[in-house]
Amino acid sequence: MAKSVCGQLREFCLKSSDWSIFKARLGNYFAVNGIKVNTDVEKMRAILLNALDENAYQLIFGLVSPEKPEEKTYNQFLATLYGYFKPQQSPFATRFKFYSAQKDVIESASEWAARLGGLAVGCEFGSELIKVCLRDRFLFGFGKVDYSSIVPVVFL
């Protein structure tokens, strides 16, 4: 009898998917379906490869060449794809993006705060300084605003 599957794993599209988000969803998919990280590694590799769109599969094929994708382990794929999609960036380059960010006109305050939080990842501000930096960038990123009328926002 076939085992039922919980949830649906969306395809990883090379042009439009975010690797970090896909990797988190993949981990959740494994967890909800009882796929054990240490024992079901072949199944995990097969599910990962099956979830790649054509362009992403061609990319992984090129990244592991001359070996075949089926000869690599799941963890080797994760390391290879993570290195490709999330190369190590200087904290200074990350901070430049953070400090250069401006609120989009169509962005709500909560969307702006969430985007700033994402931009702060990798800035290496530290647990106390990040709160001050997020608050200040949140306020100053609004553009031309009368700052005397703004109530400070607390970032947790």
Sequence and secondary structure as in RCSB ss.txt:
>XXXX:A:sequence
MAKSVCGQLREFCLKSSDWSIFKARLGNYFAVNGIKVNTDVEKMRAILLNALDENAYQLIFGLVSPEKPEEKTYN
QFLATLYGYFKPQQSPFATRFKFYSAQKDVIESASEWAARLGGLAVGCEFGSELIKVCLRDRFLFGFGKVDYSSI
VPVVFL
>XXXX:A:secstr
      S    B TTT  HHHHHHHHHHHHHHTT  TTT HHHHHHHHHHTB HHHHHHHHHHHTTS GGGS HH
HHHHHHHHHHS    HHHHHHHHHH    TT  HHHHHHHHHHHHTTS   TTHHHHHHHHHHHHTT S  GGG 
      
